[in-house]
Amino acid sequence: MREILTMPEARDGLAWLYVPKGRIHPMHHHDELELNLVMRGRGRYLLGDRRYDLTRHMLVWLFTRQDHILLDTTPDFACWILVWKPEAVKRACANPATKVLLDPDPAGHFCRRLSAERVEGLDGLLKGLQEAERDPARFNYGIGYALLAAWAAFEEAEKLPAGLDVHPAVERAAFILRDRDEHKDLEELAKDAGLSPARLSRLFKQQMGVPLAHYRNQQRLERFLRAYGTGQRTTMLDAALQAGFGSYPQFHRVFKTLMGRSPATFRKGLER
């Protein structure tokens, strides 16, 4: 789902210290390059079939066409989030060393652990950015420098393993659930993937980092949000059934759990 970020016209981006509030922000992407720097706690990003396991001092780049969702954060989780307007990234990334930051979905693994010294320096810079929010000129200079400083820190950091090798059956199940979930139950899905239901469920949670049912509900909700749009062309029930939910009560329960509000509250927000 493409998300439209509200950006101050006079500023080249945003910077804030993010602490989860008990709800999961749905899978999304946006036109702005995003950086996360984990200051404490643990969490997990899912990007399609990839995952980034987050711990203290991890730096993650999220590109403009990469759908992502942050899951399983610990109660003490906190991270800096920075986003840059596309034109600001173009101005800052004028040399070959930073060209990859202009790519909407580059190949590779963009999650690395920084040294404590690098994190301390970036943390001080980002705190200064917050203090400069009312001075657009100073803020824009700082966030442009932060982009280059964070990329330099990322480049010098030790590369992390790309993660666990995903079992072919898990990969197939994830593909089916994401793109064409026509299976009525776990038994049908497991048969198509080539494993027993119990083994598929166990491997899926181990390698994808979330239970299979949870992942399935996330994908259904994403399809619902795409189908429903602004609510001008279809009803919530029709969009929910089209997305793969078996009934409105099931859809209502999943929506409230993942979105942190009821479908009716969500609809009212679109009508404003």
Order of alpha helices (4+ residues) and beta strands (2+ residues): beta-beta-beta-beta-beta-beta-beta-alpha-beta-alpha-alpha-alpha-alpha-alpha-alpha-alpha-alpha-alpha
